[in-house]
């Protein structure tokens, strides 16, 4: 039995969960998310808890059991609290500017500014020119958007210039001066 999959999911107050076989719909104060469970995995609501079950012990069902439980848990956390990622920009002249709540203009040392449009359900916030907050209710969308922005100018190992996650440690290399 999956250690993660057999754990019950506690539904906080203010979150409404509808389970219909393999289709799960979660509605909360921040929004609404839906999921079709993979394989033969099913979910059932037992009071204020949700239990994820698998029909048999096939390799595929064992693999999807813990994944399905985690996806449902992330949906519940997303509609009640939301998810947030923070990016830091390091480098002389590198900066970000917000274009409303759904766009960014990044100056990253290229000959042109880079425009980034937020996918549905994701918002940008730029409190300082060197910090970007990415928030939303879908954990996968928030993480993928942060990874896409980071990939525009990854931190390089010599001076550490580029876009990095907040708290990320960049392993530095010695330059040519070290003989």
C-alpha positions in Angstrom: 0.0 0.0 0.0 1.2 3.5 -0.8 2.2 5.4 2.3 1.1 8.6 0.7 -1.9 7.3 -1.0 -3.5 5.7 2.1 -3.4 8.9 4.1 -6.9 10.6 4.3 -7.2 14.2 3.0 -8.8 16.5 5.5 -11.1 19.1 3.9 -10.9 22.5 5.7 -14.0 24.6 6.3 -15.0 26.8 3.4 -13.9 24.2 0.8 -16.5 22.3 -1.1 -15.5 18.9 -2.7 -17.6 17.0 -5.1 -16.5 13.4 -6.0 -18.2 11.6 -8.8 -16.3 8.3 -9.5 -13.1 9.4 -11.0 -14.0 13.1 -11.4 -13.1 15.4 -8.5 -14.3 19.1 -8.3 -13.0 21.4 -5.6 -14.4 24.9 -4.9 -13.0 27.3 -2.4 -12.7 31.0 -1.7 -9.9 31.6 -4.3 -11.5 29.6 -7.1 -12.4 26.2 -8.5 -10.4 23.3 -9.9 -11.3 20.0 -11.5 -9.4 16.7 -12.0 -10.1 13.4 -13.7 -8.2 10.7 -11.8 -5.9 8.5 -13.8 -6.2 4.8 -14.3 -8.7 2.9 -12.1 -8.1 5.2 -9.1 -11.2 6.3 -7.3 -11.9 8.8 -4.5 -14.7 8.8 -2.0 -15.8 11.4 0.6 -16.2 10.2 4.1 -17.5 13.1 6.2 -14.8 15.8 6.3 -12.2 13.5 4.8 -11.4 12.2 1.3 -10.0 8.7 0.8 -8.2 7.7 -2.4 -8.5 4.0 -3.3 -7.1 1.7 -6.0 -8.9 -1.3 -7.4 -6.0 -3.8 -7.5 -2.2 -4.1 -7.0 -1.0 -3.6 -10.6 2.1 -1.6 -11.1 0.3 1.2 -12.8 -2.3 1.6 -10.1 0.3 1.5 -7.4 2.1 4.4 -9.2 -1.0 6.5 -9.6 -2.3 6.0 -6.0 0.0 8.4 -4.3 0.0 10.8 -7.2 -3.8 11.1 -7.2 -3.9 11.7 -3.5 -1.2 14.5 -3.8 -3.0 16.1 -6.7 -6.3 16.3 -4.8 -4.5 17.6 -1.7 -2.8 20.3 -3.8 -6.2 21.3 -5.3 -7.6 21.7 -1.8 -4.7 23.8 -0.6 -4.8 25.9 -3.8 -8.4 26.9 -3.5 -8.1 27.7 0.2 -4.6 29.3 0.5 -3.1 29.5 -2.9 0.5 28.9 -4.0 3.3 31.4 -4.4 6.8 31.3 -5.9 9.4 34.1 -5.6 12.2 34.8 -8.1 15.2 37.1 -7.7 17.0 38.8 -10.5 20.8 39.3 -10.0 22.9 41.4 -12.4 23.7 45.0 -13.3 20.8 46.4 -15.4 18.7 43.3 -15.0 15.2 44.2 -13.9 11.5 43.4 -14.1 8.4 45.7 -14.5 4.8 44.7 -14.2 2.4 45.2 -17.0 -0.9 44.9 -15.1 -1.5 41.6 -13.2 -1.1 39.4 -16.2 2.2 40.5 -17.8 5.9 41.3 -17.2 8.6 43.2 -19.0 12.0 41.9 -18.3 15.3 43.6 -19.1 17.9 40.7 -19.0 20.9 42.1 -21.0 19.4 41.2 -24.4 19.1 43.8 -27.2 15.3 43.9 -26.5 13.0 43.7 -23.5 11.4 40.3 -23.0 7.6 40.2 -22.6 6.0 37.5 -20.5 2.3 36.9 -20.4 0.8 35.0 -17.5 -1.2 31.9 -18.2 -4.8 31.6 -17.0 -5.1 31.6 -13.2 -1.5 32.9 -12.6 -0.7 36.5 -11.4 2.5 38.4 -11.2 3.6 41.0 -8.6 6.8 43.0 -8.8 7.4 44.8 -5.4 10.9 45.7 -6.4 12.6 45.7 -9.8 14.7 42.6 -8.8 11.9 40.5 -7.2 9.0 38.7 -8.9 6.1 37.0 -7.1 4.1 34.4 -9.0 0.9 33.3 -7.4 -2.2 31.2 -8.3 -4.4 28.3 -7.2 -2.9 25.7 -9.5 0.5 24.4 -8.1 1.6 23.0 -11.4 0.8 26.2 -13.4 2.6 28.4 -10.8 5.7 26.2 -10.8 5.9 25.9 -14.6 5.5 29.6 -15.0 8.3 30.2 -12.5 10.5 27.7 -14.3 9.8 29.3 -17.7 10.7 32.7 -16.5 13.9 31.4 -14.9 14.9 29.7 -18.1 15.0 33.0 -19.9 18.3 33.8 -18.2 19.5 31.0 -15.9 22.0 32.0 -13.2 25.6 31.5 -14.5 28.2 30.0 -12.2 30.9 32.7 -12.5 29.2 35.9 -11.4 25.8 34.5 -10.4 24.0 36.8 -12.8 20.5 35.7 -14.0 17.1 34.8 -12.6 17.0 32.4 -9.6 14.5 31.1 -7.1 14.5 32.9 -3.7 16.8 31.1 -1.4 18.4 29.1 -4.2 22.2 28.6 -3.8 24.2 29.0 -7.0 27.5 27.0 -6.9 30.2 29.3 -8.0 33.2 28.4 -10.1 36.7 30.0 -9.9 37.5 32.1 -13.0 40.7 32.3 -15.0 42.5 34.1 -12.1 42.8 30.9 -10.2 46.0 29.2 -11.5 
